[in-house]
Structures are given as structure tokens and as C-alpha cells.
């Protein structure tokens, strides 16, 4: 094979490896909030690209990862824990696995008298699926006699939702939010990330408006009454 072709292929391969390394390091750094100016300059010296499109892609990836990371830690409005769900949320339609529909208000009424953990998730959400074993461990600690675990999916694809429930053997009460992510419920709780965990008290009031990790210490304390 021509030496020029070999060199060209080798250059392209190394370029792709550098790109992959760039994205991985940025993702890790952003998630840990350690991407300061010195680190960024060091990374740039290691993975310098002359191709303008390549640089643009990296910058856009960085912006996306940064925005996603910050959105996870945005505070929620105070009203979530000081008032009941408004009518606009209570009328949101929830689809059950058997195809029947109930309103959000009907769901609240069904579990009244018990604490409710609401896990807002989706079949396409990797973090949601990765957190399932930890959620199962939480169930073992809190028990399911006085705590109900409700899974609200924002999937738009009904078959994929049901397939995920069966494939990952997700035990709990299942509903799919009709309308997916774009509903009055999402707007009200300011849904900016999944998974999102909320806890309701025995009367249906929110007592914990946001957790993005199931091993959040506050989540367990709220459920066990230690908080």
C-alpha cells in the first residue's frame, strides 16, 4: 500500500482518537466541576485541532455538557412545597400499561394515606436505568407497605415504554405521561432532567421536590422520617 495512504489513514485515526479523548475528558471534568482555565489550556495543548469544523464540534459539545450539568443542580421554586398541585396539573392524563387512562388527580387519590416516591424517567434515559438497582435497594430499606413507588414515564413511544418495564423488571406503579415531557406537570415542577425524584406526603403534598440521584441522602431520610 502507498506510504502516503497509510500516513493519511493513520492521521485520520489519530484525529478521531483525540476527538474521543477530548469529549471524554470534558464530560468528566464538567461533571466534577473542575474544568478551570488552567485545565482547559492544558487540554487544548494536548488535543489541538487545525480543522475549524472539528473545533466547532468540540465547542458545541462542551456547551451542551456544561448546560446539562448545571441544569441538574438548578434550585426548584419554593411553591412546590407550599401549595397543592394546581388544576392544570391534576388534569394531566396518565396512561397505564393496560391502556386505560387516569388523571394525575386520580393517581394522587389512589395512594392517599401513604408516602409516594415519584420517579420521572424514560426508556431512552441511561441514567434512569443505571439508577434502578439503587432504587431497588432503597425499597428494601424503606419497605413498600407505607411507601408507594410510582414510575412516571415521559416516553412518547408506548411499546418502548412497556418493553423497558419488562426488560429491566421495574417493580412499582407505572404510568406514562400523555404528551411526554411537554405537559403542565413538567412545567409546574420545572422538569429539566431525568431521572427526577419527588416525594409526596400522605396528603399528596410535595415534601421533597427534587433529587436527581436515587442515592441522595436526603431522599432516604425523608422516607424513613429521619429528616
C-alpha positions as CSV (number, residue, x, y, z in Angstrom):
1,X,0.0,0.0,0.0
2,X,1.2,3.5,-0.8
3,X,3.0,5.1,2.1
4,X,1.1,8.3,1.7
5,X,-2.2,6.5,2.0
6,X,-1.0,4.7,5.2
7,X,0.1,8.0,6.7
8,X,-3.2,9.6,5.7
9,X,-5.3,6.8,7.4
10,X,-3.0,7.0,10.4
11,X,-3.6,10.7,10.7
12,X,-7.3,10.4,10.5
13,X,-7.4,7.6,13.1
14,X,-5.3,9.6,15.5
15,X,-7.6,12.6,14.9
16,X,-10.6,10.5,15.8
17,X,-8.9,9.2,19.0
18,X,-8.0,12.8,20.0
19,X,-11.6,13.8,19.5
20,X,-12.9,11.0,21.6
21,X,-10.4,11.8,24.3
22,X,-11.4,15.4,24.2
23,X,-15.1,14.6,24.7
24,X,-14.5,12.1,27.5
25,X,-12.2,14.3,29.4
26,X,-14.5,17.3,29.1
27,X,-17.5,15.3,30.1
28,X,-15.7,14.0,33.2
29,X,-14.4,17.4,34.1
30,X,-17.7,19.2,33.7
31,X,-19.5,16.6,35.8
32,X,-16.9,17.2,38.6
33,X,-16.8,21.0,38.1
34,X,-13.0,21.0,37.8
35,X,-12.6,22.4,34.3
36,X,-10.8,25.6,35.3
37,X,-8.8,27.9,33.0
38,X,-5.5,26.0,33.6
39,X,-7.0,22.6,32.9
40,X,-8.7,23.9,29.7
41,X,-5.4,25.3,28.4
42,X,-3.6,22.1,29.2
43,X,-6.3,20.0,27.4
44,X,-6.1,22.4,24.4
45,X,-2.4,21.9,24.2
46,X,-2.8,18.1,24.2
47,X,-5.7,18.0,21.7
48,X,-5.1,20.9,19.3
49,X,-7.1,20.8,16.1
50,X,-6.5,22.8,13.0
51,X,-9.8,21.8,11.4
52,X,-12.4,24.5,12.0
53,X,-15.3,22.2,11.9
54,X,-13.7,19.9,14.4
55,X,-13.1,22.8,16.8
56,X,-16.7,23.9,16.4
57,X,-18.0,20.4,17.2
58,X,-15.8,20.3,20.4
59,X,-17.0,23.7,21.5
60,X,-20.7,22.8,20.9
61,X,-20.1,19.5,22.9
62,X,-18.6,21.5,25.7
63,X,-21.5,23.9,25.8
64,X,-24.0,21.0,25.8
65,X,-22.3,19.2,28.6
66,X,-21.9,22.3,30.7
67,X,-25.6,23.3,30.3
68,X,-26.7,19.7,31.1
69,X,-24.5,19.6,34.2
70,X,-25.7,23.0,35.5
71,X,-29.4,22.2,34.8
72,X,-29.2,19.2,37.1
73,X,-28.3,21.5,40.0
74,X,-30.8,24.3,39.5
75,X,-32.9,25.0,42.5
76,X,-36.7,24.4,42.3
77,X,-39.4,27.1,43.0
78,X,-40.5,27.4,46.6
79,X,-44.1,27.0,45.7
80,X,-43.6,23.3,45.1
81,X,-43.6,22.6,48.8
82,X,-46.0,25.3,49.9
83,X,-49.1,24.6,47.8
84,X,-51.1,21.7,46.4
85,X,-50.9,20.7,42.7
86,X,-52.9,23.2,40.6
87,X,-55.8,22.0,38.5
88,X,-53.7,22.3,35.3
89,X,-51.5,19.5,36.7
90,X,-54.3,17.5,38.2
91,X,-56.0,17.1,34.8
92,X,-52.8,15.7,33.1
93,X,-53.6,12.4,31.6
94,X,-51.6,9.3,32.6
95,X,-51.7,6.1,30.6
96,X,-51.5,2.8,32.4
97,X,-49.8,-0.4,31.0
98,X,-53.2,-1.9,30.2
99,X,-54.1,1.1,28.0
100,X,-56.6,2.8,30.3
101,X,-56.1,6.4,31.3
102,X,-56.4,8.2,34.6
103,X,-55.9,11.8,35.6
104,X,-53.0,12.9,37.8
105,X,-55.6,13.8,40.5
106,X,-56.9,10.2,40.3
107,X,-53.4,8.9,40.8
108,X,-52.9,11.1,43.9
109,X,-56.2,10.0,45.3
110,X,-55.4,6.3,44.8
111,X,-52.3,6.5,47.0
112,X,-53.6,8.9,49.6
113,X,-52.5,8.0,53.1
114,X,-49.1,6.8,52.1
115,X,-45.8,8.5,51.2
116,X,-45.2,8.4,47.4
117,X,-41.9,8.4,45.6
118,X,-42.3,9.6,42.1
119,X,-39.6,8.5,39.7
120,X,-39.8,10.5,36.4
121,X,-37.9,8.5,33.8
122,X,-37.8,7.4,30.2
123,X,-36.8,4.2,28.4
124,X,-34.1,6.1,26.5
125,X,-32.6,7.6,29.6
126,X,-29.3,5.8,30.5
127,X,-29.1,7.5,33.9
128,X,-32.6,6.4,34.7
129,X,-31.8,2.7,34.0
130,X,-28.4,2.8,35.8
131,X,-30.2,4.0,38.9
132,X,-32.7,1.2,39.1
133,X,-30.6,-1.2,41.3
134,X,-30.0,1.6,43.8
135,X,-33.8,2.4,43.8
136,X,-34.4,-1.3,44.5
137,X,-32.0,-1.1,47.4
138,X,-33.9,1.9,48.7
139,X,-37.1,0.0,48.5
140,X,-35.5,-2.7,50.7
141,X,-34.6,-0.1,53.3
142,X,-37.9,1.7,53.4
143,X,-40.3,-1.2,52.6
144,X,-43.3,-0.9,50.3
145,X,-46.1,-1.1,52.9
146,X,-46.2,2.6,53.7
147,X,-44.2,3.9,50.7
148,X,-45.5,3.7,47.2
149,X,-43.1,3.8,44.2
150,X,-44.7,5.4,41.2
151,X,-42.8,5.5,37.9
152,X,-44.0,8.3,35.5
153,X,-42.5,7.8,32.1
154,X,-42.1,10.7,29.7
155,X,-41.8,8.3,26.8
156,X,-43.8,9.1,23.7
157,X,-43.4,5.6,22.3
158,X,-45.8,3.2,24.1
159,X,-44.1,-0.1,23.0
160,X,-40.7,1.1,24.1
161,X,-42.0,2.1,27.5
162,X,-43.6,-1.3,28.1
163,X,-40.6,-3.2,26.7
164,X,-38.3,-1.3,29.2
165,X,-40.5,-2.1,32.1
166,X,-40.4,-5.8,31.3
167,X,-36.7,-6.0,30.2
168,X,-35.5,-4.3,33.4
169,X,-38.1,-5.8,35.6
170,X,-39.1,-2.5,37.1
171,X,-41.3,-3.1,40.1
172,X,-43.8,-0.4,41.1
173,X,-46.8,1.5,39.9
174,X,-46.4,2.5,36.2
175,X,-47.9,5.4,34.2
176,X,-46.9,7.1,31.0
177,X,-47.5,10.8,30.9
178,X,-49.6,11.6,27.8
179,X,-47.8,14.3,26.0
180,X,-44.3,13.2,27.1
181,X,-42.1,15.9,28.5
182,X,-44.1,18.9,27.3
183,X,-47.0,18.9,29.8
184,X,-48.3,21.2,32.6
185,X,-46.8,18.8,35.0
186,X,-43.3,19.2,33.6
187,X,-43.7,23.0,33.5
188,X,-45.0,23.1,37.1
189,X,-42.2,21.1,38.7
190,X,-39.6,22.7,36.2
191,X,-38.5,19.3,34.8
192,X,-35.1,19.9,33.3
193,X,-33.5,16.5,33.8
194,X,-34.4,12.8,34.1
195,X,-34.3,10.9,36.3
196,X,-36.1,13.2,38.7
197,X,-37.3,12.0,42.0
198,X,-40.0,13.7,44.1
199,X,-41.6,12.6,47.4
200,X,-45.2,13.3,48.4
201,X,-46.6,13.0,51.9
202,X,-49.7,11.1,52.9
203,X,-51.9,14.0,51.8
204,X,-50.4,14.3,48.4
205,X,-48.2,17.4,49.1
206,X,-44.7,17.6,47.8
207,X,-42.2,17.3,50.7
208,X,-39.1,16.7,48.6
209,X,-39.3,18.4,45.2
210,X,-36.1,17.3,43.6
211,X,-33.4,14.7,43.6
212,X,-31.5,13.6,40.5
213,X,-29.7,10.7,42.2
214,X,-31.5,7.9,43.9
215,X,-28.7,7.7,46.5
216,X,-29.3,11.2,47.6
217,X,-29.1,11.0,51.4
218,X,-32.0,13.4,51.8
219,X,-34.3,11.1,49.9
220,X,-33.8,8.2,52.3
221,X,-34.1,10.4,55.3
222,X,-37.4,11.9,54.1
223,X,-38.8,8.4,53.6
224,X,-37.6,7.0,56.9
225,X,-38.6,10.0,58.9
226,X,-35.1,10.9,60.0
227,X,-35.3,14.4,58.4
